[in-house]
Amino acid sequence: MPLNDAQIARARAITKKPEVVERQRLPVRYHVEDLEVRDRPRRFLEAFAAILKHTNYGLALDHYVRVSAKCARCSTHCQVYLASGDPEDIPCHRSELLLSVYRRHFTVSGILRGRLLGDPGLTDEQIQQMADSFYNCTACRRCSLECPMGLDHGLITHLGRYILSEIGIAPRALVVSTREQLLGASGNTSAIPIAALLDNLEFMSEEIASIKNVEVRFPVDVEGAEYLFFAPVSDYLMEADTLMGIGALFHATGDSWTIGTGYFDAINYGLFYNDQILEHVLHKIRREAERLKTRKILIGECGHASRSAKYFYPAYCGGPDALPVLNILEYAHDAWKAGRLKLRNDIVTETVTYHDPCNIARPGWIVDQPRELLKAFCPNFVEMTPNGRENICCGGGGGTVSIDEIRPFRTSIAGVVKAEQIRATGAKYCVAPCANCKKQLRELMQDQQVDCEVVGLHDLLFKALDLEGR
């Protein structure tokens, strides 16, 4: 959806703010923290070499440097570039920043050519360019649909962030949150103590009783339950309607589920910038599942948390014997298909549209299920175009929504195409079943002056769910 000249001019007028970074102090690292700035190229290459040695990123990079495409066809699918017009925002240009380092320092031809031509190799300026560029990308991976050579620019951006984090370059917002999650007393990214969690659960039960006139409990630390539920922990502070909808959903189905007090945060920022953190967080989920002897892992309305658990939990936590992972949208859809939910279609009569979170829609995992469910009780459902696997990102993907310092960039460049897409639907409600998407879209609706309320799918399900006789 191209912007008009006035919108492009307004977007380009927003100055991109530099990333706020600090040294990474989490347990596992390849660098020494007290080295000076002049050592960054050496440290970057050492971290890069260690990652290549202990992972299989090298297989992908060997292929990418041989077929590296610079045709810029990916630019037609990059909403950041479409809004900014800056050549540095073209995905293949960004990928080349890291591929050129791999080609020069980790291939035989590059090493020999460097020696023959006297090329000094990686410089501090190149590292700074990567640090500035990689967090302009929302990591939505829409560009991969258009690349004729099959390059996954989102993967390359992720690897670049991973290497940078290992030498102490990472957004403060992500570092502080993961430090609290892995080392802090609360053990979660929002620093919510267990007492506050229990108070919130009790409050939500009381709210459901006052609205639906039924007693709905949120089970805690139930051993042997079928589902161990993990919500993005911020939902307990800001998304009570979503959680009340999920509680009412389980009340209707009668299935056994529980929330664990040993660990209850679905958020996994490691997916955004560091694979070791990704692994550590997944092991916290595994240990809680083992403690409570549950049979399945259920992730709430969160795109990145769902993708982290669905695709990486088996790799890090048991392989084929790992517990199955489901998203709450899948569970609700299956329950509705089985005739276990009674939904009224005369409650939510406003125009409703649906935003596809990139992490669950881009791979084709969760696309049709939420639409079928919404159409069952929303008579005035309308689609955005494009949608599904080709959806447009909210503009805050890849962890950028957590960085408040770059809100002007997120809402005036990265998300402006999405804002116009939502505006065109005329919808009263935009359903966005992802914690990060909700935050970004609400800020986007405010800054771009779009009259649309951003909600979770279970917010509306709670309104339409008929619990009479349950």
N, C-alpha and C positions, 0 to 999 in steps of 0.2 A: 504494500500500500504506500505509494510514493507521497512525500510531503509536498505542499505548495511552496512557492518561493519565500513567502513570509515566514512560514514555519521553519524552513531550513535556515534562514537568516537569523531567526531568534535562537535556534539551537546552537549555531556556530558562535554566537556572541557569548555563550557561557564558557568561561575559562575553566579548563580541567584543573582541578586542585591536585597537588602532588599527594602521593600516598603517605599516610602517617605510619611509620614503621618503628619497630623496636627489636632488640636482639631476642632471639628465640631462647627461652630458658627451660624448655621441657626436657624430660629425662634423656631421650636418645638423640644424639646429634653427631655430626662429623667435624665440627669446627671448634675452635677455641675462642671464647668470647672476647678476650682482651686484645686480639689482634687489631692493628690499625686499618684504616680504610684502604691504604695502598696494597694490602694483602688480599683484597677481595677477589681479583682474578684467579690467584692461586687457590684460594679457598673454594671458589666456585667450581673450578676444574676438579679439585679433590672430591668435593661432594658429588659432582656429576659422575666421576669415575666410580665412586663407591655405590651409587644408585644403579649404575649400569651393571656392576659386578653382582649385585644381590637381587636384581629384578630382571624382568624380560622386556624392559623398555627398548633395549638395544635392537631387538628383532624388528620392532616397528620403525625405529629410526633408520636402520640400515635400508629398509624399503623406501622410506620417505625421502632420504637424501638422493636416492637414485631416480625417483620419479617426480621429484619436487616440482610442482606446477606453480607458475607465476602468471597464469592467464587472468587472474582476478575475477573469474566467474563467481567465486564465493561472495564477492562484494554485492551481488544482486540479492543475496539472501541475508546479509548482515544489517540488522536494523541500526546498529551503532554507526556504521559507515554511511548508511542512507540518510541519517540525520546530521552527522558531523561533516561529511564530505572530506574528511582528513585521510589522505592516503595511508597514514600510519595505522588507521583503524581497519584496513583491509585484512581479513584473516590470514591470507597466505603471506602477506608482508610481515605480520606479527610472528607467524610460525618460522619464517626464515631467520628471525633474530636468533632463535635457539638452534635451528638446523645448521646454520653457518658455523656455530661453535662446534657442534658435533662433527661436521664435515672437516673442519680445520684440525681439531685436536684428537679425534677418535677414529679416523679412517687412515689407512696407510697412505693413500694418495694425498690426503690433506697434510699429513705430517711431512711427507717428502717435499711437497710443493712449498710448504712454509719454510723449510730449511733452504731450499734452492733460491727462493725469492727473498729470504730474509724477513719474512712476515712475523712480527712479534706475537701475533695471536690475540687472544682475548684481552680487552682493555677495560678499565674501570668505567669509561664512558658507555661501552656496550652493556655493561651490567646495569647501569643506571637507566639506559633506554629500555631494557627488558623490565625492570622494576616499574617504570612508568607505564609501559604498554600492557603488560599481562593483566593488570587489574582494570583496564578499560574494557576488557572482554567479559561478557556475561556468561561465558562457557555454556551457552544454550545449545551449541552444536548444530544449529540449523544450517550453517555453511557447509557441513559435511554432506548434506543432501545434494549439493550442487557441484561439488568438486569432481571433475572428470577422472582424477587419478585416485580417488578414494582416501585422501588425506583427512585425518581426524584432527582438525585444528584445535578443538576443545581439549583433546588428549595432550597435544603439544603444549598448550597454554598451561594445563595442569602440571605437567612435568616441569615447565619453567618455574612455576610458583613453588613447587616442591624443592627444587634446587636452591632457589633464593631463600626459602625459609630455613634451610640447613646452614646458611651463612649469616642468619640474623636479619633477613629482610622479609618482613611480613606485616600486614595491617595490624595495628594495635588491637582493634576490636576483636579480631579472630584469636590473637594470641592470648589476650586477657581471658576470653571466654573458655578456651580450651585448657588454659592453666587451671582455672577454677574447677573445670570438669574432671581433670586428671589428678590434680594435686590439692585442690581446695577442700575445706571442711564439708561443704554442701555436696560436692561431687557432681554438680550439674552446671550448665552454662549460664543459668540465670541466678545462681546462688540462692535457690529456694530451699529453706530448711524443711525437714520432714513435718514439723509441727504446722508450718504454713500450708503444706500440701494437704494435710488432713483437715485443716480448717476450711480450705477451699472446697474439698470434696463434700464436706458437710453442708457448706453453704449452697452448693449446686443441688444437692438432694432436696434441701428446703425449697429452693426456687422451683424445681420440677414439681414438687408437691403442690405449691401454690398455683402453678399454671395448669398442670395436667390432672391434678387431684388424684395422683397415685404416688405410692412410696417407691422411689427408685434409689437403690443404694449403689455406691461405688466400692466394690470389694477390694480389700487391701491384704496383701500377703497370704493369699489362699493357696495352700499347697495342692498340687495335682490338678489345677485348673487347666482347661484346654488351651486358653489364650492368655499369654502374658502381654499386656498392653503397654505400649510406649507412645506417649504423645510428645511432640516438641514441647519442652518444659515451659516455654513462654506462653503456651496455651493456658496454663493454669493461672496465669496473671491476666491475660488479655482476651482469651477466646472461650469464655464460659459457655456461650451459646453452642459452640461446636461440641464441647465436651458433654453438655447436657443432652445434645442430640445423640451422641454416642452412647451415653448411659441409658437413654430411653430406647435406643435400638436394641441393646442387649436385654433390657427388660422385656421387650416384645418377643425376642427370639428365645429367651430362657437359657441360652448357652452359658457355660461356665467361663469366667474370665477374671482376671485380677490385675491390679496395679501393684508393683513391688516397691517397698520402701528402701530396699537395698540399693536400687538404681531405677530411675523412672524417666530419664531424659532420652528422647529419640534423636535429638540433634547430634549431628556428626560433622563438624566443620573440617575434619580431616579430608573429606571429599573435595574441599575447595582448595586446599593448599599443602597437604602433607600426608603421605601414605602411612607413615608410622603412627601418626595420631589417629588416622582412620582405623588402623588395626587395634590400637589400644582401646578405643571407644567400643568397638565391636566385641572385644573380650569382656568389657563390663556388662554388656547385654548377655553374653554367654554365661557369665558367672551368676547373674541373677536368675536366668532360666534354669540353671542347674540347682540353685538354692531352693527354688520354689517347685521344681520338678514339673514344669509346664510342658505341653506338647507342641505348641505353635507360638510363633512370635508375630504379634499384630502391631503394625505401625499406624499411627494416627494420620491426620491430614497434614502431611509434610512430604514434599517431593524429594528433596535431597536425602532426608532420613530414610525414606522408603527405598530409594535407589541404593544407598549405602548398604542397607541391610539385605535387600533382595539379591544384589549382584556380588557383594563382597563378603557377607557373612559366611557363605559356604567356603570361600577361598581361605579365610582366616580362622574359621571356627568349626572345622570338622569335615569339610568336603562333602561327599555324598551322604554322610551320616548326620550332617548338620540339621537342626530343626527347620521346618519350612517357615518361610516368611510371607506374610500377606499384608496388603494395604487395607485400611478400613473401608475404602471404596469397593474393593473386591468383596469383602465380607457383606456389606450392605446390599450390594447388587445380587449376590448369591441368595441371600435371605429373601429378597423381594421376588426373585425368579422362582423360588421354592414355595411362594405363597405364604410366607411367614410374617409378612408385614401388611398391615392394613393402612392404606394411605388415602387421604381425602384430597380430591383435586379441585376443591372449591375454597381452599384456604389461601394458597399462594397464587393470586390471580394477576399479580403485576408481571411485567415483561422481565424475563430472566435470560441471561446469557451465561456461557460457561467458558472459563479460561483454562487452557491445558497447561499445567506445570511441566516445564521442559523435561525434568528428570524422570517423569513417569510416562510422558506422551511420546517423546522423541524416539525411544526404542520400540514404540507400538505396544507397550505393556498395558497401560490403562488409558483407553481412548473412548471406546463405545460404552463401557459399563456405566460411567456417571451420567452420560447422556440418556441412556435408556431409563435410568432411575429417575432423573429429573423430569423427563417427559411423562412419566407415570403420574406425577402430581402437580406439574407446572404446565397448565394449558397454553400459556403464552411464552413458550420457550423459543428463543431465536439464536442462530449461530453467528459467530464471527467468521470473517473470511480473511485469510486462510485459517484453518483449525487443525486439530488432530496432530499428526506427526509433523506437519508443516506449520505448527502454531508459531505465533510471534511471542517472544519472551516478554515477561513483565518488565524487563529492564533492570532488574536487581539480582539476576542470577549469579551463580559462581561465588556467592558470599559477599558480593558488593553491597547488598541491601543492609548488611550489618555495619557498614562504614558510613556513619552519619556525616562525616566530613565531605563526602562526595555526593550528597543528596542533590545539589544543583545539576551535577552531571547525570545522575540516574534519572531524574524526572524531566530534564530538558533536552537530553540527547539520547541516552540509552533506552528510555521508556516512551519517548514522544510518539513513536509509531504505534505502540500499543494503546496509548491514550486515544488517538484518533480512531483506532479500530473499535474500541469500546464505545466511543461517542457515537459512531455510525449506527450502532445497534439500537440506540434509544432505550436501552434496558434500565430498569429500576434497580435490579440486583445483578451483580456480576459474581458468580460462584467461582471461587478460587481455592481449591482444596489443598493449600500449601501455606505453611506459616510465613515463609519468606515472601511468597507472592502476595499474600494479604497485606503485609506491611508495605511493600513496595507499591502495590496498586492503590492503597489508601493515600499514600503520600502523592502518588501520581495524579489521582483524581483531584486532590486538593490543589496541587501546583498547576495543573493544566485546566482546572475549573470544569471538570466533567461531573455532571449531576448523576452519579451512580453510586450505590452502596455496595461495598465489597464484603462478601460473606463466605462462610464455609458451606459445603453441601449439607452437612449435618445441622447447620443452623436452620435451613429451610425444611429439612426432613423432620426436625423437632416440631415445627409448626404443623406439618401435615400428618404426622404419625398419630393414628387413632389408637389409644391405649385402653379404650373401654373394654372391660371384661378381662384384661390381662392381670 
